[in-house]
Amino acid sequence: MKPSFKPLLVLFALFLFAQSAHADQVSEGLKRAKAQNKEVVMYFYSQYCPYCDAMDRDVLGDGTVSATLKKEFVYIRVDVDKMPGHGRKYQIRGYPTTVLAESGGRVIAKIPGYIHKNDFWKVLTYLKGKHYRTMGLGDFLQSG
């Protein structure tokens, strides 16, 4: 009986397609941000992270937060289990991590860990108001 490599080739092709589809999602989001002149919120998470689950449920799952992310920013979710290259590219060291970027893609801030909803609103205010042009995120959060 001859061994068949066809199932392995199909699995490999599906893996490559999944990787490129996710990579395209990130690059398309960055292109859209530039075209629409909107700041970017990238959320790096792992399926196996309890803090990510909590942030999804308590913060990002909130209807008002979700609607604001979709309307005011380009929001990109990055599943590091499916797209490990992006975690390396952005030097993500733990999950969850929220990355803020200008419309051109320049990273403004990386915020590791769970962010409480009230603090997340402050982060979005910082980004939307373009306060990053005059002060760092830490200074902004302490100012008010």
C-alpha positions, -999 to +999 in steps of 0.1 A: +000+000+000+014+034-010+013+062+016-007+092+005+006+126+011-026+143-002-042+148+033-009+164+045-008+187+015-044+197+020-037+205+057-006+224+048-024+245+022-052+252+047-026+263+073-009+287+048-043+301+037-053+307+073-020+325+080-023+347+049-060+355+056-051+367+091-021+386+079-043+403+053-068+412+080-040+431+099-025+447+068-059+456+054-068+472+087-037+493+086-044+503+050-080+512+060-067+534+089-044+553+066-071+558+039-097+569+065-072+589+086-083+570+118-062+558+147-057+521+153-065+500+183-049+465+180-059+440+206-035+411+210-050+381+228-047+343+232-075+318+233-059+303+263-057+335+284-082+340+312-074+378+314-082+380+277-115+363+283-123+387+311-114+418+290-135+405+261-164+400+284-162+430+307-147+457+284-146+449+247-180+431+249-197+462+262-220+476+235-209+512+239-172+503+238-177+480+208-197+506+189-171+533+196-142+511+185-160+503+152-171+539+146-141+560+158-111+538+152-098+509+131-101+481+155-079+450+148-081+418+169-050+398+167-052+361+178-016+353+186-023+316+185-033+320+148-009+349+139+022+345+160+043+366+136+024+397+145+031+392+182+068+390+173+066+420+150+051+442+176+072+427+204+042+416+225+054+399+257+021+389+273-016+388+268-038+407+265-019+437+251-035+467+235-015+486+209-024+522+200-011+534+166-015+565+144-033+562+111+000+558+094+008+528+116+034+543+139+030+527+174+020+553+201+017+530+231+016+494+241-006+486+272+000+451+286-026+434+307-063+437+315-076+473+313-106+481+334-135+497+314-132+532+329-094+532+321-101+519+286-124+548+280-096+572+291-072+554+267-097+558+238-101+595+247-063+599+246-062+584+212-092+600+197-082+635+210-048+630+195-033+639+229-003+617+220+010+646+200+016+666+232+020+641+260+026+605+268-002+581+278+010+579+314+009+617+318-025+619+302-039+593+326-025+610+356-038+644+345-074+636+349 
